[in-house]
Amino acid sequence: MIVRVAVVGPTASGKSSVAMAAASGRDDVEIVSVDSMQVYRGMDIGTAKPDRVDRAAVPHHLLDLVDPDEEFTVAEFQRRYLEVLADLGERARRAILVGGTGLYHRAVVDELEIPGEWPAVRRRLQHEVARGGVPALHARLTTLDPEAAAKMEPSNERRVVRALEVCEGSGRPFSSFGPGLGTYPPSDVRQIGLRWDRAVLADRIGDRVHRMMGAGLLDEVRALADRGMSRTAAQALGYKELLAHLDGSVGLEEAVEQVVVRTRQFAVRQLRWFGRDPRIRWVDIEHDPVAEAAPAVVEALEP
């Protein structure tokens, strides 16, 4: 098995910068993105996708896999990841996995058994949501799979519908697939987590959102809207709120503030998700993530 080091943590914590610093100048180290939205072409600014300079300096994988009007699943991501892993192994490369999408991370680190898809069941459930709301479906999930229901918010439409789709389509509880997200088996992947003071991280998130706006995020979203976006892509942080602004639902200032608030809330959820994993070695960052965390990643890259 090739050496794999995962750099995890909340959004705006500096994961990509740390990975670049650790990989730069090493011909046998490549970066693998573990991000559910960086797979979409054209979603560059809002996902903080590595730019051409970084991608020219260090090979990156699992970026720009599909157009934004296509749906993309964690099962497909896992399949693509295994292809990349096989290629890296054949070329005797080491890998730095970078990303904050918790489920995608667990899918590749722990080789989760990903349940199949039942589109007809999913469409029916989505119609039920439109008629009666998400809480009613969550109540049904509580009966069919109380373990899964307890791990998701009753208002989270995507997760509730997916869990029910699997329960009804497979005849098995959603929580029965794989080792379970509540267990943390031994893994060959060495994990380094970046952790900031929460108030400092909140400021970093606000600053980053405003930098993205200055870099042309609104124009990026407008261009994507004209081309069409899948349901999944259109729910991405930053894109969802600016799409609402473009359709006249909210003013620009309010939309940007929503992006900041929701991104901060997302960061808290990421910290909770990764914080439950006892296999992660946490580095508390005070000022400079590269100076303070890159040495730990470099050390972990050694055989």
Summary of the structure (lengths in Angstrom):
residues: 303
radius of gyration: 19.4
end to end distance: 10.6
largest distance: 56.3
contacts: 940
relative contact order: 0.18
helix: 54%
strand: 11%
